[in-house]
Amino acid sequence: MSSAASRSASGAVNGGISFWYADDGLPAVREPLDGDASADVVIVGGGYTGLWTAYYLKKAAPFLRVTLLEQKFCGYGASGRNGGWLYNGIAGRDRYAALHGHEAAVRLQKAMNETVDEVVAVAAAEGIDADLHKGGVLEVATTPAQLARLKAFHEHELSYGEKDRELYGAGETRERIRVADAVGGTWTPHGARLHPVKLVKGLVAAVAALGVDIHESTPVTEIRPRHAVTPYGTVRAPYILRCTEGFTANLKGQKRTWLPMNSSMIATEPLTAEQWASVGWDGRETLGDMAHAYMYAQRTADGRIALGGRGVPYRFGSRTDNDGRTQEATVEALREILVRFFPALAGVGIEHAWSGVLGVPRDWCATVTLDRTTGLGWAGGYVGSGVATTNLAARTLRDLVQLDSGQGGRTELTALPWVNHKVRKWEPEPFRWLGVQGMYATYRAADQRERLHPSAESSRLAQIADRVAGRH
């Protein structure tokens, strides 16, 4: 157990970054920057976005001098704490359809579908054993209102070209996973389960082998054109790429750029054969639901259920947690979801609980940008769908850098509608804190109302929360 971890009242390890690190071990931290330096490209942030970007840049142009700067160690943030959902969801697709036309959004969705297979293929090519299993994504409904939303969601996905998606009734849903009270489900093959930390470590090894200079324990305090400033020196380069996601608010001048939203998880003890027989889940799909304050889960390679959802959604002043410690009330709320879904697991032990932050733009749209006048680029704002989206973002950043530097031309990726999308900043405090707290309290109230008063109509409370959030 990490020194930063403690024990919950239930006996679970709480914090210590995540279960994934407890399972696979913390990495040896690489040396920090040791003075001023120069490079062709500087990447700020050693999560999936930064690592994938370094990987694809060096693969495309091995002569490039690429330096990656990470404040703690690679994978310390969301990349080492997420739910292990490699799937084809992307934040902001509907807004991009409204701004650029339906066909542009269809191209974006097609690129995301293909990205799932790209990650699987690269992991295989690089010998990265990340417990990948492509079982697809099953999303379930457990109330009449959720079922109505699920059917609408299913049709909506079909309209974006996902013809291989399947819609299930209650019986067909239970044949995949025996979720109590499930009245329907929708399944897409464009999804896989993985072990987040094993993927991070594999990417670090692959990137280092390509010759990328990785400096950990090196916080970047300010990014400005052609400069990445750290306490140990400044790295100068024509291109500075910000890949900091939920930690973006820590940078000078970026406090209101992306809101650091908290998400929390629990991992059970390994289930017995009898317990798995009661649950099903033989296809090892990733599992989600149609609640307003939704859950997400996977069956891990070592036979646990890892399940997450929103706990304390936001800390005043865009503060981010350090060790992943999670409030007892959140741990208990996640356990209640687990038992509500699988009553036979009422006595199962919870062995680990943790939290992490994800980046949320004001319009909830993921973006990739390169400002050709300054050389500053960034990618992120994934709103919790980053495990696959980071890969597409990285390949897009690669193409944008190559286009700008004259090493390449325009590509299908540089023409996607999320490229160079601009969005306003979040409101100042205390309005930001009040809005987010109120939004999630309202979503939870809406879910509770739909469970207690079954109706095919979604609660109007959720519509209010959507307007506050700026989702519609």
C-alpha positions in Angstrom: 0.0 0.0 0.0 1.4 3.4 -1.0 2.3 5.8 1.8 -0.3 8.2 0.4 -3.1 5.6 0.8 -5.2 4.8 3.9 -7.9 2.4 4.8 -11.6 3.1 4.5 -14.1 2.2 7.2 -14.9 -0.9 5.1 -11.2 -1.9 5.1 -10.6 -0.9 1.5 -7.3 0.7 0.5 -8.3 4.3 -0.2 -6.1 6.4 -2.5 -2.6 5.5 -3.3 -3.3 6.9 -6.8 -5.4 3.9 -8.0 -6.0 0.2 -7.8 -4.2 -0.2 -11.1 -1.0 1.0 -9.5 -1.5 -1.2 -6.5 -2.0 -4.1 -8.9 1.0 -3.4 -11.2 3.3 -1.4 -9.0 4.5 2.2 -9.1 7.1 3.0 -11.7 10.7 4.1 -11.1 10.6 7.9 -11.6 12.9 9.3 -14.3 15.3 12.1 -13.8 14.0 15.7 -13.8 15.1 18.3 -16.3 18.7 19.5 -15.4 18.8 23.0 -16.9 17.8 24.9 -20.0 17.4 22.9 -23.1 16.1 23.0 -26.7 14.0 20.6 -28.8 12.0 20.5 -32.0 8.8 19.6 -30.1 8.1 19.9 -26.3 5.2 17.9 -25.0 3.8 19.0 -21.6 2.1 16.1 -19.8 3.0 12.4 -19.6 -0.5 10.9 -19.8 -2.0 9.1 -22.8 -2.2 12.2 -24.9 1.4 13.2 -24.4 2.7 9.6 -24.8 0.7 8.9 -27.9 1.8 12.2 -29.4 5.4 11.5 -28.8 5.0 8.0 -30.2 3.4 9.1 -33.5 5.7 12.0 -34.0 8.9 9.9 -33.6 7.4 7.2 -35.8 6.6 9.7 -38.5 9.8 11.7 -38.2 12.6 9.8 -36.3 14.9 12.8 -36.7 12.7 15.1 -34.5 14.1 16.0 -31.1 11.1 15.4 -28.8 11.1 16.3 -25.1 8.3 15.2 -22.8 7.9 17.0 -19.4 5.8 15.4 -16.6 5.1 17.0 -13.2 5.0 13.6 -11.3 5.5 10.5 -13.3 3.9 9.3 -16.6 0.4 8.1 -16.0 0.0 9.9 -12.6 -3.2 11.6 -13.7 -6.3 10.2 -15.4 -4.3 7.9 -17.6 -3.4 5.8 -14.5 -6.8 6.1 -12.7 -9.5 5.6 -15.3 -12.0 2.8 -15.8 -10.2 1.1 -18.6 -12.9 1.8 -21.2 -11.3 1.9 -24.7 -14.4 2.8 -26.6 -15.6 5.0 -29.5 -17.4 7.7 -27.6 -16.3 11.3 -28.2 -17.3 14.4 -26.3 -19.1 17.1 -28.4 -20.1 15.1 -31.5 -23.6 16.6 -31.7 -22.3 20.1 -31.3 -19.9 19.5 -34.1 -22.7 18.2 -36.3 -24.6 21.5 -35.6 -21.6 23.6 -36.4 -20.1 21.8 -39.4 -22.9 19.5 -40.7 -23.9 16.0 -40.0 -21.4 14.4 -42.5 -18.5 16.0 -40.7 -19.6 14.5 -37.4 -20.1 11.1 -39.2 -16.4 11.3 -40.3 -15.4 12.1 -36.7 -17.4 9.1 -35.4 -15.9 6.8 -38.1 -12.4 7.9 -37.0 -13.3 7.1 -33.4 -14.6 3.6 -34.3 -11.3 3.0 -36.1 -9.3 4.3 -33.2 -10.3 1.4 -30.9 -8.7 -1.0 -33.4 -5.7 1.3 -33.8 -4.9 1.1 -30.1 -5.3 -2.7 -30.1 -3.0 -3.0 -33.1 -0.3 -0.8 -31.7 -0.3 -2.6 -28.4 0.1 -5.9 -30.2 2.9 -4.4 -32.5 4.8 -3.0 -29.5 4.4 -6.1 -27.3 2.3 -4.2 -24.7 0.2 -6.6 -22.6 -2.5 -4.3 -21.3 -5.1 -7.0 -20.6 -7.0 -5.9 -23.7 -10.2 -7.7 -24.5 -12.4 -6.4 -27.3 -15.8 -7.4 -25.9 -17.6 -4.2 -26.9 -19.7 -1.8 -24.8 -23.0 -2.7 -23.2 -25.2 0.1 -21.9 -28.3 -0.9 -19.9 -31.5 0.7 -18.8 -33.1 -0.2 -15.5 -36.2 2.2 -15.4 -38.8 3.1 -18.0 -37.3 6.6 -18.4 -33.8 5.1 -19.0 -35.3 2.7 -21.5 -36.8 5.5 -23.5 -33.4 7.3 -23.4 -31.6 4.1 -24.4 -33.8 3.6 -27.4 -33.3 7.2 -28.5 -29.6 6.9 -27.9 -29.4 3.7 -30.0 -31.2 5.3 -32.9 -29.0 8.4 -32.6 -25.8 6.3 -32.8 -27.2 4.5 -35.9 -27.6 7.9 -37.6 -23.9 8.5 -37.2 -23.1 5.4 -39.2 -22.7 2.8 -36.5 -24.6 0.0 -38.3 -23.2 -2.8 -36.3 -24.8 -1.6 -33.0 -27.4 -4.0 -31.5 -30.5 -3.2 -29.4 -31.6 -5.7 -26.8 -34.7 -6.4 -24.8 -34.6 -7.4 -21.1 -33.9 -11.1 -21.8 -31.1 -10.4 -24.4 -29.5 -8.0 -22.0 -29.4 -10.5 -19.2 -27.9 -13.1 -21.5 -24.8 -10.8 -21.7 -24.7 -9.5 -18.1 -27.3 -10.2 -15.5 -28.0 -6.7 -14.3 -30.9 -6.7 -11.9 -34.0 -4.9 -13.2 -32.4 -4.4 -16.6 -35.2 -3.7 -19.1 -33.1 -3.2 -22.2 -29.6 -2.6 -23.5 -27.6 -1.4 -26.5 -24.3 -3.0 -27.5 -21.5 -1.8 -29.8 -18.5 -3.9 -30.8 -16.3 -0.7 -30.8 -15.0 -1.1 -27.3 -12.5 -3.0 -25.3 -11.5 -3.5 -21.7 -7.9 -2.7 -20.7 -5.6 -2.2 -17.7 -4.8 1.5 -17.8 -1.5 1.4 -16.0 -0.1 -1.5 -18.1 -0.9 0.6 -21.2 0.8 3.6 -19.8 3.9 1.7 -18.9 4.0 0.0 -22.3 3.8 3.4 -24.0 6.5 4.9 -21.8 8.8 2.0 -22.8 8.0 2.3 -26.5 8.4 6.1 -26.5 11.8 5.9 -24.7 13.0 3.3 -27.1 12.2 5.7 -30.0 14.5 8.3 -28.4 12.1 10.7 -26.7 13.7 12.6 -23.8 11.4 12.0 -20.8 11.8 14.2 -17.7 9.6 13.3 -14.8 9.2 15.2 -11.5 9.4 18.3 -13.7 6.3 20.6 -13.3 5.7 23.1 -16.1 4.5 26.3 -14.5 4.0 28.3 -17.6 3.6 27.7 -21.3 4.3 30.6 -23.8 5.2 30.6 -27.4 8.3 28.5 -28.0 8.9 28.2 -24.2 8.0 25.6 -21.5 9.0 27.0 -18.2 9.9 24.7 -15.2 11.6 25.3 -11.8 14.7 23.5 -13.3 15.0 25.4 -16.5 13.2 26.4 -19.7 12.9 24.2 -22.7 12.7 26.1 -26.0 11.1 24.6 -29.1 9.2 25.7 -32.2 6.2 23.7 -31.0 4.9 23.4 -27.4 2.1 20.9 -27.1 -0.1 21.1 -23.9 -1.4 17.6 -23.0 -2.4 18.2 -19.4 -6.2 17.4 -19.4 -7.6 17.7 -15.8 -4.4 19.4 -14.6 -4.6 22.2 -17.1 -5.9 24.6 -14.4 -2.5 24.4 -12.6 -0.8 26.3 -15.5 -0.4 30.0 -15.4 -3.4 31.7 -17.1 -5.3 28.4 -17.6 -7.4 28.4 -14.4 -10.8 28.6 -16.2 -9.8 26.8 -19.5 -11.0 23.3 -18.6 -12.8 22.4 -15.4 -11.1 19.5 -13.4 -14.0 17.1 -12.8 -13.6 14.3 -10.3 -14.5 10.8 -11.0 -14.3 8.0 -8.4 -13.9 4.2 -8.6 -14.0 1.1 -6.5 -12.6 -2.4 -7.1 -14.0 -5.5 -5.5 -12.1 -8.4 -4.3 -11.7 -11.2 -6.9 -15.1 -12.9 -7.4 -15.5 -16.6 -7.0 -16.7 -18.9 -9.8 -20.1 -19.0 -8.2 -20.4 -15.3 -8.0 -19.4 -14.9 -11.6 -22.0 -17.5 -12.5 -24.6 -15.2 -10.8 -23.4 -12.2 -12.8 -22.6 -13.6 -16.2 -20.4 -11.2 -18.0 -18.7 -13.9 -20.0 -18.1 -11.5 -22.9 -16.1 -9.1 -20.7 -17.9 -6.1 -22.2 -17.4 -2.8 -20.6 -20.7 -1.9 -18.8 -22.5 1.4 -18.5 -26.0 2.7 -17.9 -28.4 5.4 -19.0 -28.7 7.2 -15.6 -28.1 10.9 -15.6 -25.3 10.5 -13.1 -24.1 7.4 -14.9 -21.9 4.5 -13.9 -19.2 2.6 -15.7 -17.6 -0.7 -15.0 -15.4 -3.5 -16.3 -14.6 -7.1 -15.4 -10.9 -7.1 -14.8 -8.4 -9.6 -16.0 -7.9 -10.9 -12.5 -11.7 -11.4 -11.9 -12.8 -8.3 -10.1 -15.4 -5.7 -10.9 -14.0 -2.2 -11.1 -16.9 0.4 -11.1 -17.0 4.1 -11.1 -19.1 7.2 -11.1 -19.1 10.8 -10.0 -18.4 11.4 -6.3 -17.6 14.9 -5.2 -17.6 16.3 -8.7 -15.5 19.4 -8.3 -13.2 21.1 -5.8 -13.5 24.9 -5.3 -11.0 26.9 -7.3 -10.3 24.1 -9.8 -8.1 22.3 -7.2 -7.0 18.8 -8.0 -6.4 15.9 -5.6 -3.0 14.3 -5.3 -3.2 10.8 -4.0 -6.7 9.8 -5.2 -8.3 9.5 -1.7 -12.1 9.3 -1.9 -14.8 10.3 0.5 -16.4 7.5 2.5 -19.8 8.6 1.3 -18.7 8.2 -2.3 -17.3 4.7 -1.6 -20.6 3.7 -0.1 -22.6 5.2 -3.0 -20.5 3.2 -5.5 -21.0 0.1 -3.4 -24.8 0.7 -3.5 -24.7 0.9 -7.3 -22.8 -2.4 -7.4 -25.3 -4.1 -5.2 -28.3 -2.6 -7.0 -26.9 -4.0 -10.2 -25.8 -7.3 -8.7 -27.8 -8.2 -5.5 -26.0 -11.5 -5.2 -22.8 -9.5 -4.5 -24.1 -7.8 -1.4 -21.4 -9.4 0.8 -18.5 -8.9 -1.6 -15.5 -7.1 -0.3 -14.3 -3.7 -1.7 -10.5 -3.8 -1.8 -9.7 -0.4 -3.3 -11.2 3.1 -3.8 -9.7 6.0 -5.6 -10.4 9.2 -7.6 -9.0 11.2 -10.4 -9.7 14.3 -12.5 -10.8 14.7 -16.1 -10.9 17.8 -18.2 -14.3 19.4 -19.0 -14.5 22.4 -21.5 -17.4 24.9 -21.0 -19.2 23.4 -24.1 -18.3 19.8 -23.2 -16.4 19.4 -26.6 -13.1 17.6 -26.9 -10.7 19.5 -29.1 -7.3 19.4 -30.9 -5.6 22.7 -31.8 -2.4 24.0 -33.3 -2.0 27.8 -33.4 0.3 28.3 -36.4 1.3 31.8 -35.4 2.6 30.8 -32.0 3.5 27.1 -32.3 1.3 26.4 -29.3 -0.9 23.3 -29.5 -3.1 21.3 -27.2 -5.5 18.4 -27.1 -8.0 17.4 -24.5 -11.3 18.2 -22.8 -12.3 14.5 -23.2 -15.0 14.7 -20.5 -14.2 11.1 -19.4 -13.9 9.5 -22.8 -10.2 9.9 -23.2 -8.8 6.4 -23.3 -9.4 6.1 -27.0 -9.8 9.7 -27.9 -6.3 10.5 -26.8 -5.0 8.3 -29.5 -7.0 10.0 -32.2 -6.0 13.4 -30.8 -2.3 12.4 -30.8 -2.4 11.3 -34.4 -4.1 14.6 -35.3 -1.5 16.7 -33.4 1.2 14.8 -35.4 -0.5 15.6 -38.7 -0.9 19.3 -37.7 2.7 19.7 -36.7 3.9 18.0 -39.9 1.5 20.2 -41.9 2.8 23.4 -40.3 6.5 22.4 -40.5 6.2 21.5 -44.2 6.9 17.8 -43.5 3.4 16.7 -44.5 0.2 17.9 -46.2 -3.4 18.0 -45.1 -4.9 14.7 -44.1 -8.3 13.3 -43.2 -7.5 13.9 -39.6 -6.6 17.6 -40.0 -10.0 18.1 -41.6 -12.1 16.6 -38.7 -14.5 19.1 -37.2 -12.9 19.1 -33.7 -9.7 20.6 -35.1 -9.1 24.2 -33.9 -12.5 24.5 -32.2 -12.6 27.4 -29.8 -14.7 27.7 -26.7 -15.2 30.3 -24.0 -13.8 29.9 -20.5 -15.6 28.7 -17.4 -17.2 31.2 -15.1 -15.1 32.6 -12.2 -15.6 31.4 -8.6 -17.9 31.0 -6.8 -20.2 30.6 -9.8 -18.2 27.7 -11.2 -18.4 25.7 -7.9 -22.1 26.5 -7.3 -23.0 25.5 -10.9 -21.2 22.2 -10.9 -22.4 21.2 -7.4 -26.0 22.1 -8.3 -25.8 20.3 -11.6 -24.8 17.0 -10.1 -27.1 17.2 -7.2 -29.9 17.8 -9.7 -28.9 14.8 -11.8 -28.9 12.6 -8.8 -32.3 13.8 -7.7 -33.6 13.1 -11.3 -32.3 9.6 -11.1 -33.9 9.0 -7.7 -37.2 10.4 -8.9 -37.1 8.1 -12.0 -36.5 5.1 -9.8 -39.2 5.9 -7.3 -41.8 7.1 -9.8 -41.5 4.9 -12.9 -42.4 6.7 -16.1 -41.2 6.7 -19.7 -40.7 10.5 -19.4 -37.2 11.7 -18.3 -37.3 13.9 -15.2 -37.5 17.6 -15.9 -34.8 18.1 -13.3 -32.3 16.6 -15.7 -33.3 19.0 -18.4 -32.6 21.9 -15.9 -29.2 20.4 -15.1 -28.4 20.0 -18.8 -29.1 23.7 -19.4 -26.9 24.7 -16.4 -24.1 22.4 -17.8 -24.3 23.9 -21.2 -24.7 20.5 -22.8 -27.7 21.6 -24.9 
